[in-house]
Amino acid sequence: MTGTSSAASSGLPWEELVTTALLGTDRRTSPGPGSGREAPVALLDAAAVETVRRRAGIRPVRAAVRPEPAAADGRPALPPAAARRLATLLADRPGTGGGRRGTAPDLMELLPQWLALANAYGYAAPPEALPALLDAARGRTDLRPAVLAFAGARALWLARLNTDWRFALRAAPGGGAALPGPDEPERVRRLWQEGLFAERVALLTALRAHGPATARELLASTWPAERAEDRLMFLDTLRAGLAAADEPFLEGALADRSRNVRATAAELLSALPSSALAARMAQRATACVAVDRTSGTPTLVVEAPHECDPGMERDGVQPKAPAGRGERSWWLGQLVEAAPLGVWSRRFGGRTPEEIVALPVADDWQGELHGAWCRAAVRQRDAGWSRALLGAPSTPEAGGPGAVSLAERAKLLATLDDGERAEWVAGFIGTHGLSEAFQLLGVCAVPWAPPLGRAVVDALDIARDAGSYPWSFSGVMGLAERCLDPAEAVRLDPLAAAAEEPENAAPGAGGYWSEAFQRLTTTLRLRATMQAELTPL
Amino acid sequence: MTQQGVRWTAEQVLAMAPDAASRKAGSKLAVAGPWSQAGTSDEGTVWGLCKGSGSKPYQTIVDVADSAGPAYKCSCPSRKFPCKHALGLLLLWAGDDGAVPPGQAPDWAEQWLSGRRARAAERTTRTGAASGAASADPEAARRRAERRAERITAGATELEQRLTDLLRGGLAAAEQAGYGLWEETAARMVDAQAPGLAARVRELGAIPGSGPGWPVRLLEECALLHLLDQGWLRRERLPDGLAATVHSRVGLSGSPDGPPVRDRWLALAQYDTSDSHLTTRRIWLHGAESGRTALLLSYGAAGRAPELSLPVGLAFEAEVSAYPGAGQLRAALGERFTAPVPAAVRPPGVTPAEAAARYGEALRDDPWLDSYPVTLARVIPVPDGDSWQLTDADSDLALPLTPSARSRPGLWRLVALSGGTPVTVFGECGHRGFTPLTAWAEGTEGTPGQAVALC
């Protein structure tokens, strides 16, 4: 505040009084008119008058330059109960309480789900909650996309004023300015030519989503002039909406200067079963594997390639094997992985994928061959082959380290539809229990389908009866809290009641289990409430 | 009590929490899981059984509608007040998701409630009798007051001497003397039964370490302390109003004997400040009919929340009585006739220029005022270098925010709420700047925005 300049009454400017006070009246006598009082008292009298005068005379200051107002948010406001829920979820910041969770739900872990629901309904974030939302997203990168989508344009407006939230501007290209659509060719061309790398990637991704050809043509227009690492990232955006029409462009990229660009182009082409590259790879791969009918049972024999010729290399085969792997099996793996899976049926006399996978493989090549087929099935998103390679969930080798690792299984599962996936994992858990299931559960659709949910709950119940401690299953428990269908809560109630400890149980485990089940039911109820609160009236 | 079905918001419940840990613990209990037999009655009582670590669940009851403020009762051993169970139960109730259905209070709750009502009735009759008893021996009371006045006079005289010595030797020397000197002087003022003087003296000790410009601030505060000393020493010659202000500033707060004003009071803001001994809660009220602004003070021992708590943004019918002193805003809450309910009442706002003038005018009655409560209408928070200001939407004038307001999280809630468009802000306007306490967005036609607490 600006005070009125002192002039009248005491006759002494304020600065003069301060200087005298600082030095002391013994050292500096006040030049003012003698009031008959002691010098320090006279000084205090004058200062008191001045202080009150200065305070009473405060005036507003000149306004600074106002920021542009944030763009209006046209989305509907949250229902009041949902807004209150959001405040509670955000108030539960990690690291403030510490210690055991007890029966209380982990609210922060429910925020992603809440945000996904709110975004699905298209609600606007309450403005006063934005700072807490941005703080939460600042600490957890995995929350950022959902938070920024929910928080909308006003969050970016805020982020420009507070350096703590700069991440929001990095995540949102163009500082939140809307990307030009395909109907604005002039703006598209300008942004493509002048934009920052992140903006250009975002532009390409957005265009690709609307018109794959438009995006490809835009990329082709400046392709030779781009830097190698940029070319790699741009090429990656073609993964979405990949189609036969992209083949000529990708074929051209096979001759790229950069090895990584060549490899990515080859990978994309091999995902197009009708492409010329796929045909070349099919030819090479089928030449390496044959059915030997000379012995009693038909057996697959493998003759891995003897060299990596320039043609193979041009089609993306990496010539140099990583340490510890034979060159020939390394090349074979790449050829089989890139060959369209459809060719094997023709090669092996019309056998189905199941029949092919069931064939014995000579000379320890099974691991290599099946592994390559798995990668091919994932890359080509071939559900039939995935099913064959996964086998029945209840087979003994499905649980142990077989030809197909758990990580590969999780990827294969991702190519199946939601229901089939859930059923397979349910079968797996029914046979093998929960200890290996975490990774597989992670690829299942949320909320879990009823058979899967039941399998998980039953397996947890069995684990409790076996007398282990619940924290051995804390990963699955946490997933169950977030993914189990809230409707399952009813079935859990008996489990949450404190049970008698089985004879061979670890001491105290029963109490911890009922606590864990209580937290599970509480969390499920809370999720049901959350969903109800967000449902538009 | 006709406030059927009015539930508080989660923020209003959390405002009752004595500390951050309770707030967190309470939020965790705000789920149906640990609760059984929860319910609420039309009379504004909420109850429930909360499963704790023991075998017997805790019995938790809250009387929300009590005219003397919410009352809590819980069988848990916590010394926090209200405890996490009471907070969790209220949050569950506020969530309004069917976990706390309307119903008849169980026996254990009913017992406590009827006990309370009986005691409340008794208290009313007793206070009536007690006020008669206090005036029984006016002679003795007068003598006691005289003795205390003499002590304060001695203290004020001694303080004058210290200030004179300080100014003689110079403030620069005081910088080296440090805290000790002031602490000792403050202790002398406590002995002199002048807590108002003691508090001011203690604050003097912190000024030399408060950054650039400290000599100006130290001189200002010394001069105002001198002014207060002089006011006390010559209080007989002051006009009545000013003399009463001097009394209360010295630490003789007197009793709230102003005429009770009945009104619908909107809780504008509530915030706590604490030192090592005491938590002070300030609650600002706005009278819907009278247009008056009143300040309620409530104290709690260190670590405990002051007992009085009013949910910001809600209004209730009550009587308040002012403390003595010209322009005195401090008041005591008398009888409350209704429980707090959401209300469309908003304090009328002024411009930044008018706000500054109001503070200036208020200094006429009380020159020791650091700030004065005002509501600013149509202002926009605007960054100004490292600091912030509230800019008038319709002119080029602005009020800077106080340095402490800049570092509070509430600032960002205010900025987010505004989004660069005008908002209404209630706060304290003073010589250090403006401290925003509560804000309202400009609602959509007719329905003003909800109160957003910034402190």
Interface residues (C-beta under 8 A of the other chain):
Chain A: M1 L17 V18 A21 L22 L23 G24 T25 D26 R27 E38 A39 P40 V41 L43 L44 D45 A47 A48 E50 T51 V52 R54 R55 A56 G57 I58 R59 P60 V61 R62 A63 A64 V65 R66 P67 E68 P69 A70 P80 A81 R84 R85 A87 T88 A91 D92 T96 G97 G102 T103 A104 P105 L107 P127 E128 A129 L130 P131 R154 W157 L158 L161 N162 Q518 R519 T521 T522 R525 L526 T529 A532 E533
Chain B: T9 A10 E11 L14 A20 A21 R23 K24 A25 S27 K28 L29 A30 V31 A32 G33 P34 K51 L91 A94 G95 D96 D97 E160 L163 T164 D165 L166 L167 R168 G169 G170 L171 A172 A173 P215 V216 L218 L219 E220 C222 A223 L224 H226 L227 P352 A353 A355 A356 Y359 G360 E361 L363 R364 P367 I380 V382 P383 D384 G385 Q389 T391 D392 S395 D396 L397 A398 L399 P400 P409 W412 R413 V415 A416 L417 S418 G419 G420 T421 G430 H431 G433 A441 V452
